Every structure is written in structure tokens, then in C-alpha cells.
Amino acid sequence: MKLETISGNWILTKLGEAGDGRFISWHQDSAQWRLNCDRVLTIWVPLTEVNGENGCMRMLPGSHKNGMVPHHDTWDQNIILTRGQTITQKIMEKNTVQVELKAGEASLHHVDIFHASNSNNSTSRRVGAAIRYITPAARQTRIDEDYATLVCGEDRFGRFKKEIAPETTMSSEA
């Protein structure tokens, strides 16, 4: 079996400045990405310890099995997501789990898993990096062009433009 993988993006996330009251609402990554398939894996690596006090990720186990569900845009300034995207159905908080991690550990989740983060009530930042892997066969349905980096194998589909490697810090070309 030949493994073909594209990294769709790598995002450094400064999620949860100490005491700012901002949070991440219940959502699915699939609602933001809008790919034609669910063959997407997110690896979230905290660069600082994440726990209940500083707003670690919470997940609803098994929620990925039903595919993408409806979301609505709230435009709430306290929600860290771009449009304040939020799952429309009620989440049973008692069925969720906290994902507490030490710096450098990792959480892996499916593009359809329901997840959220409370606000940071500690005195320290909560910082992490999100790395997403997708199949080259995936196609973007939300926008006309998207960028990715081929990690291994061969891209026989050409649906993503090749990301430009930065040659300097904050390179405008990249």
C-alpha cells in the first residue's frame, strides 16, 4: 500500500491569553475546511501545558461517527474561531472529556469530532500548533484554491497549490 499524504496547513495557535475571557465554541473542523471527504487528521501539539484551568480542549467521544452537522456563525468576539462558528445542536457536557496535555505531547482527532475549549482562567498563556494531514484526493469545496505541502508519496490529483517554503522570517512570498 502506498501512503500519500498532504499537510493541508500548519497553524501556530495562541489560544487563550490569560484571563481574556475568549474561548473556542463547540465545532467540527470539517465545517471550516469544507473538503469533499473526511480523510483529515488533526494533530494538536501544545507548546505550553494545557489543563482545565487554562482552557484545554474538550471533546465529545464518538461524535465523529455522524459526519458533519449544522453550524451557525455567531460572530461573537469572545469566540476565537473566525466567524464564531458553533454547532447548532445541544452538547451534553457530562459526556465530554478534557484533553489535558504537557508541552510537547499531542492530541489527534478526526475532522468531524466535536471539540471546544473554555477560556483561560490561569495566569499563563495556552499555546499550541495544529498540523493537519489530508489525502491528496481531497478537494476543497469552500474556496477556489488552497495550499498544501506534500509530505510523502505522490500527488496525482493536483488539487492544492504547493506551499512556498519561506526563505526568511515573515517572508511575504510565503
C-alpha atoms as a printed R data frame, in Angstrom:
    type eleno elety resid chain resno       x      y      z
1   ATOM     1    CA   MET     A     1   0.000  0.000  0.000
2   ATOM     2    CA   LYS     A     2   1.402  3.382 -0.985
3   ATOM     3    CA   LEU     A     3   0.873  6.147  1.531
4   ATOM     4    CA   GLU     A     4   0.055  9.530  0.068
5   ATOM     5    CA   THR     A     5  -0.326 12.436  2.458
6   ATOM     6    CA   ILE     A     6  -0.594 16.180  2.176
7   ATOM     7    CA   SER     A     7  -0.291 18.532  5.097
8   ATOM     8    CA   GLY     A     8  -3.092 20.998  4.474
9   ATOM     9    CA   ASN     A     9  -1.799 23.570  6.896
10  ATOM    10    CA   TRP     A    10   0.334 24.156  9.937
11  ATOM    11    CA   ILE     A    11  -1.010 26.748 12.304
12  ATOM    12    CA   LEU     A    12   0.579 28.114 15.433
13  ATOM    13    CA   THR     A    13  -2.302 28.901 17.716
14  ATOM    14    CA   LYS     A    14  -2.111 31.327 20.589
15  ATOM    15    CA   LEU     A    15  -5.403 30.213 22.050
16  ATOM    16    CA   GLY     A    16  -6.211 31.584 25.371
17  ATOM    17    CA   GLU     A    17  -4.405 34.620 26.613
18  ATOM    18    CA   ALA     A    18  -4.532 34.513 30.381
19  ATOM    19    CA   GLY     A    19  -7.764 35.997 31.683
20  ATOM    20    CA   ASP     A    20  -9.033 37.440 28.373
21  ATOM    21    CA   GLY     A    21 -12.372 35.594 28.533
22  ATOM    22    CA   ARG     A    22 -12.128 34.273 24.964
23  ATOM    23    CA   PHE     A    23 -12.917 30.631 24.199
24  ATOM    24    CA   ILE     A    24 -13.423 28.163 21.354
25  ATOM    25    CA   SER     A    25 -17.039 27.137 20.842
26  ATOM    26    CA   TRP     A    26 -18.208 23.608 20.075
27  ATOM    27    CA   HIS     A    27 -17.362 22.945 16.440
28  ATOM    28    CA   GLN     A    28 -16.063 20.455 13.887
29  ATOM    29    CA   ASP     A    29 -13.021 21.234 11.759
30  ATOM    30    CA   SER     A    30 -14.919 19.857  8.748
31  ATOM    31    CA   ALA     A    31 -17.362 22.783  8.931
32  ATOM    32    CA   GLN     A    32 -14.483 25.216  8.494
33  ATOM    33    CA   TRP     A    33 -12.424 23.299  5.939
34  ATOM    34    CA   ARG     A    34 -15.251 22.150  3.659
35  ATOM    35    CA   LEU     A    35 -13.425 19.338  1.897
36  ATOM    36    CA   ASN     A    36 -15.275 16.757 -0.172
37  ATOM    37    CA   CYS     A    37 -14.195 13.945  2.168
38  ATOM    38    CA   ASP     A    38 -13.461 13.315  5.827
39  ATOM    39    CA   ARG     A    39  -9.982 11.826  5.400
40  ATOM    40    CA   VAL     A    40  -8.404 14.522  7.571
41  ATOM    41    CA   LEU     A    41  -6.424 14.124 10.772
42  ATOM    42    CA   THR     A    42  -5.528 16.992 13.090
43  ATOM    43    CA   ILE     A    43  -2.515 16.711 15.360
44  ATOM    44    CA   TRP     A    44  -2.593 19.358 18.069
45  ATOM    45    CA   VAL     A    45   0.704 19.830 19.917
46  ATOM    46    CA   PRO     A    46   0.678 22.102 22.962
47  ATOM    47    CA   LEU     A    47   3.786 24.247 23.406
48  ATOM    48    CA   THR     A    48   2.651 25.023 26.948
49  ATOM    49    CA   GLU     A    49   0.910 22.739 29.431
50  ATOM    50    CA   VAL     A    50  -2.851 22.581 28.834
51  ATOM    51    CA   ASN     A    51  -5.279 21.795 31.626
52  ATOM    52    CA   GLY     A    52  -8.764 22.636 32.826
53  ATOM    53    CA   GLU     A    53  -7.668 25.945 34.329
54  ATOM    54    CA   ASN     A    54  -6.130 27.319 31.132
55  ATOM    55    CA   GLY     A    55  -8.822 26.004 28.796
56  ATOM    56    CA   CYS     A    56  -7.631 22.644 27.493
57  ATOM    57    CA   MET     A    57  -9.533 21.092 24.603
58  ATOM    58    CA   ARG     A    58 -12.725 19.220 25.402
59  ATOM    59    CA   MET     A    59 -14.097 16.532 23.089
60  ATOM    60    CA   LEU     A    60 -17.296 14.558 22.739
61  ATOM    61    CA   PRO     A    61 -16.198 10.923 22.200
62  ATOM    62    CA   GLY     A    62 -17.826  9.209 19.219
63  ATOM    63    CA   SER     A    63 -19.271 12.419 17.781
64  ATOM    64    CA   HIS     A    64 -17.239 11.995 14.584
65  ATOM    65    CA   LYS     A    65 -19.291  8.968 13.577
66  ATOM    66    CA   ASN     A    66 -22.268 11.027 12.365
67  ATOM    67    CA   GLY     A    67 -20.372 13.210  9.881
68  ATOM    68    CA   MET     A    68 -20.609 16.966  9.697
69  ATOM    69    CA   VAL     A    69 -23.563 18.549 11.497
70  ATOM    70    CA   PRO     A    70 -25.071 22.029 11.023
71  ATOM    71    CA   HIS     A    71 -23.185 25.028 12.437
72  ATOM    72    CA   HIS     A    72 -24.129 28.673 12.610
73  ATOM    73    CA   ASP     A    73 -21.961 31.788 12.606
74  ATOM    74    CA   THR     A    74 -22.367 33.834 15.788
75  ATOM    75    CA   TRP     A    75 -19.722 36.498 15.070
76  ATOM    76    CA   ASP     A    76 -19.225 36.552 18.865
77  ATOM    77    CA   GLN     A    77 -15.999 38.485 19.570
78  ATOM    78    CA   ASN     A    78 -15.274 36.186 22.544
79  ATOM    79    CA   ILE     A    79 -15.154 33.114 20.319
80  ATOM    80    CA   ILE     A    80 -11.655 32.625 18.922
81  ATOM    81    CA   LEU     A    81 -12.906 30.942 15.701
82  ATOM    82    CA   THR     A    82 -13.052 33.289 12.695
83  ATOM    83    CA   ARG     A    83 -16.826 33.641 12.446
84  ATOM    84    CA   GLY     A    84 -17.692 32.308 15.886
85  ATOM    85    CA   GLN     A    85 -18.817 29.045 14.270
86  ATOM    86    CA   THR     A    86 -20.837 26.908 16.669
87  ATOM    87    CA   ILE     A    87 -22.568 23.538 16.390
88  ATOM    88    CA   THR     A    88 -26.337 24.129 16.424
89  ATOM    89    CA   GLN     A    89 -27.291 21.017 18.393
90  ATOM    90    CA   LYS     A    90 -27.098 20.882 22.186
91  ATOM    91    CA   ILE     A    91 -23.948 19.272 23.609
92  ATOM    92    CA   MET     A    92 -24.335 17.090 26.692
93  ATOM    93    CA   GLU     A    93 -21.381 18.435 28.711
94  ATOM    94    CA   LYS     A    94 -21.474 15.456 31.090
95  ATOM    95    CA   ASN     A    95 -20.489 13.200 28.157
96  ATOM    96    CA   THR     A    96 -17.411 15.234 27.195
97  ATOM    97    CA   VAL     A    97 -13.790 14.674 28.200
98  ATOM    98    CA   GLN     A    98 -10.990 17.144 28.897
99  ATOM    99    CA   VAL     A    99  -7.748 16.625 26.975
100 ATOM   100    CA   GLU     A   100  -5.055 17.675 29.445
101 ATOM   101    CA   LEU     A   101  -1.547 17.546 27.983
102 ATOM   102    CA   LYS     A   102   2.009 18.506 28.879
103 ATOM   103    CA   ALA     A   103   4.000 20.691 26.496
104 ATOM   104    CA   GLY     A   104   5.199 18.544 23.582
105 ATOM   105    CA   GLU     A   105   2.594 15.807 23.959
106 ATOM   106    CA   ALA     A   106  -0.041 15.522 21.234
107 ATOM   107    CA   SER     A   107  -3.737 15.066 20.659
108 ATOM   108    CA   LEU     A   108  -5.001 13.505 17.430
109 ATOM   109    CA   HIS     A   109  -8.544 13.974 16.262
110 ATOM   110    CA   HIS     A   110 -10.797 13.318 13.297
111 ATOM   111    CA   VAL     A   111 -12.092 16.268 11.272
112 ATOM   112    CA   ASP     A   112 -15.681 15.559 12.440
113 ATOM   113    CA   ILE     A   113 -15.100 15.211 16.207
114 ATOM   114    CA   PHE     A   114 -16.978 17.788 18.291
115 ATOM   115    CA   HIS     A   115 -14.447 19.828 20.270
116 ATOM   116    CA   ALA     A   116 -14.184 23.115 22.168
117 ATOM   117    CA   SER     A   117 -12.036 24.947 24.725
118 ATOM   118    CA   ASN     A   118 -13.073 27.055 27.693
119 ATOM   119    CA   SER     A   119 -11.500 30.424 28.387
120 ATOM   120    CA   ASN     A   120  -8.076 30.601 30.005
121 ATOM   121    CA   ASN     A   121  -8.551 31.350 33.717
122 ATOM   122    CA   SER     A   122  -4.882 30.890 34.616
123 ATOM   123    CA   THR     A   123  -2.077 33.456 34.712
124 ATOM   124    CA   SER     A   124  -0.191 31.893 31.748
125 ATOM   125    CA   ARG     A   125  -0.732 31.645 28.003
126 ATOM   126    CA   ARG     A   126  -2.011 28.496 26.330
127 ATOM   127    CA   VAL     A   127  -0.120 27.990 23.057
128 ATOM   128    CA   GLY     A   128  -0.151 25.115 20.578
129 ATOM   129    CA   ALA     A   129   0.406 24.086 16.986
130 ATOM   130    CA   ALA     A   130  -2.222 22.429 14.789
131 ATOM   131    CA   ILE     A   131  -0.933 20.223 11.977
132 ATOM   132    CA   ARG     A   132  -3.476 18.744  9.595
133 ATOM   133    CA   TYR     A   133  -2.944 15.809  7.267
134 ATOM   134    CA   ILE     A   134  -5.257 15.100  4.354
135 ATOM   135    CA   THR     A   135  -5.313 12.822  1.359
136 ATOM   136    CA   PRO     A   136  -4.266 14.382 -1.970
137 ATOM   137    CA   ALA     A   137  -7.564 13.048 -3.352
138 ATOM   138    CA   ALA     A   138  -9.456 15.581 -1.200
139 ATOM   139    CA   ARG     A   139 -10.922 18.598 -2.948
140 ATOM   140    CA   GLN     A   140 -11.686 21.991 -1.421
141 ATOM   141    CA   THR     A   141 -15.371 22.941 -1.853
142 ATOM   142    CA   ARG     A   142 -15.461 26.266  0.037
143 ATOM   143    CA   ILE     A   143 -12.893 28.248 -1.972
144 ATOM   144    CA   ASP     A   144 -11.393 28.025 -5.460
145 ATOM   145    CA   GLU     A   145  -7.775 27.424 -4.435
146 ATOM   146    CA   ASP     A   146  -5.997 26.127 -1.381
147 ATOM   147    CA   TYR     A   147  -2.387 25.384 -0.473
148 ATOM   148    CA   ALA     A   148  -0.693 22.327  0.973
149 ATOM   149    CA   THR     A   149   2.679 20.612  1.288
150 ATOM   150    CA   LEU     A   150   3.241 17.092  0.009
151 ATOM   151    CA   VAL     A   151   4.603 15.156  2.980
152 ATOM   152    CA   CYS     A   152   5.069 11.743  1.401
153 ATOM   153    CA   GLY     A   153   4.063  9.755 -1.645
154 ATOM   154    CA   GLU     A   154   2.799 11.315 -4.839
155 ATOM   155    CA   ASP     A   155   0.101 13.884 -5.535
156 ATOM   156    CA   ARG     A   156  -1.678 12.538 -8.611
157 ATOM   157    CA   PHE     A   157  -4.580 14.967 -8.253
158 ATOM   158    CA   GLY     A   158  -3.041 18.459 -8.149
159 ATOM   159    CA   ARG     A   159  -5.970 19.951 -6.249
160 ATOM   160    CA   PHE     A   160  -3.796 22.031 -3.926
161 ATOM   161    CA   LYS     A   161  -1.194 24.588 -4.859
162 ATOM   162    CA   LYS     A   162   2.249 23.892 -3.459
163 ATOM   163    CA   GLU     A   163   3.055 25.996 -0.403
164 ATOM   164    CA   ILE     A   164   6.110 28.158 -0.907
165 ATOM   165    CA   ALA     A   165   8.876 27.474  1.604
166 ATOM   166    CA   PRO     A   166   9.878 30.703  3.379
167 ATOM   167    CA   GLU     A   167  13.462 31.749  2.806
168 ATOM   168    CA   THR     A   168  13.410 34.415  5.529
169 ATOM   169    CA   THR     A   169  11.395 35.085  8.641
170 ATOM   170    CA   MET     A   170   7.971 36.549  7.742
171 ATOM   171    CA   SER     A   171   8.690 36.175  4.016
172 ATOM   172    CA   SER     A   172   5.964 37.926  2.015
173 ATOM   173    CA   GLU     A   173   6.305 35.402 -0.819
174 ATOM   174    CA   ALA     A   174   5.475 32.511  1.505
